[in-house]
Amino acid sequence: MSICFVTIYPLDRRDLGGSGFVDRRLVKLLDAAFGDVEVCSVTGPDGDRTELGVPAYSTGSLPLEIRGDKGKLLRVATSMLVSTEPYLARKFTAFPGWHRAAALLAERSAGRKVITSGWPALLLAEAAGVDVHAHVAHNVESTIAAEHSPRPLRMLGENWRLGQAERRLLKLPGSVFALSRSDAATLTEWGIETKPLPLPLWQQHRDASANAVGFIGKASWPPNARALDTLVGPVRAELLRMGGGDTEYVLAGKGTEEFAGRPGVTALGRVEEEADFYRKVGLVVVPRFGASTGISVKMLEAAEHGVASVVPPQLADAVDPEGPWLVAGDSTQTAEVIMRWRRGETGVDPQEWTRRQDGSATAAALGPALGLDSLIAPKQ
């Protein structure tokens, strides 16, 4: 069996968000099962290349990121006045390279089973007119829009547009999977049968123990921006009140440099290797409160590195309620958990949990969608 795996960004672009973390692990599993996998990315350099040992293709015609480009943003906003598509579609389809990218996917997917991962990948598959055998939803995109869409997009009807487009697109694939158990339930309630898809994890060697509290993620993504403000604001204030004023914080990810100089904060900015960050911390905090969708790949990444995470209950439920998480539902509870951790009063084992995420559950879920009883999970 031959597979065409459609993703958003090149797999090696770790700076562009958590989608690459998900897709690298899925591609590795599929390659181990079939040995005939090609990757097409919505954006990326022109031509062919090799990623994770498999052929990869893109056209070089679409921008990787437009959030900081006023000219591109104006182009998208203007085009929305004559289109019913949401911003999350027009940020791709408004550019002339979109049709070239769709033509490439139509060519490369011929004779292959198509798996799309993430909203833009499914959007491109529709434009290419290809049958999608399985789709992996990273989030319920309309939930993010309802929580975080800026006012100009709301005025353009982004929430309504996106809700309509998302429901339409998710009816196209033969099978739909969601990274989040909660999202799978939400989409099933919409009438789109969706199964949760656990990810295979790659356990990393850990030879250091640190006492700092950490956060890693691109600061400009709205949920991360809110989480960072919560960590260095209300959570830190609670720790001060509890006598934890000497707590050290290590922040990593593009844009976190703006927090440099705050008391007790080491801001690394973008790091080339995530391991450099995890060697400096003993606990990762993911204070993402409010409406929830998807998962935090940072929970999984931390578990791979043997580091425990403090997460809100909705994220714990989304990934695995029995996972190695320290659960806190608000800023006060987060501070309390950090204080208990500092005193050695909490005990979770991320490494043991990670060892159990060996890909067998992922393979068992994907196999039937591809017309097989099961796949063979790769050996770690």
Secondary structure, 3 states (H helix, E strand, C coil): CCEEEEECCCCCCHHHCCHHHHHHHHHHHHHHHHCCEEEEECCCCCEEEEECCEEEEECCCCCCCCCCCHHHHHHHHHHHCCCCCCHHHHHHHCCCHHHHHHHHHHHHCCCCEEEEECHHHHHHHHHHCCCCCEEEECCCHHHHHHHHCCHHHHHCCHHHHHHHHHHHHCCCCCEEEECCHHHHHHHHHCCCCEEECCCCCCCCCCCCCCCEEEEECCCCCHHHHHHHHHHHHHHHHHHHHHCCCCCCEEEECCCHHHHCCCCCEEEEECCCCHHHHHCCEEEEECCCCCCCCCCCHHHHHHHHCCCEEEECHHHHHHHCCCCCEEECCCHHHHHHHHHHHHCCCCCCCHHHHHHHCCCHHHHHHHHHHCCCCCCCCCCC
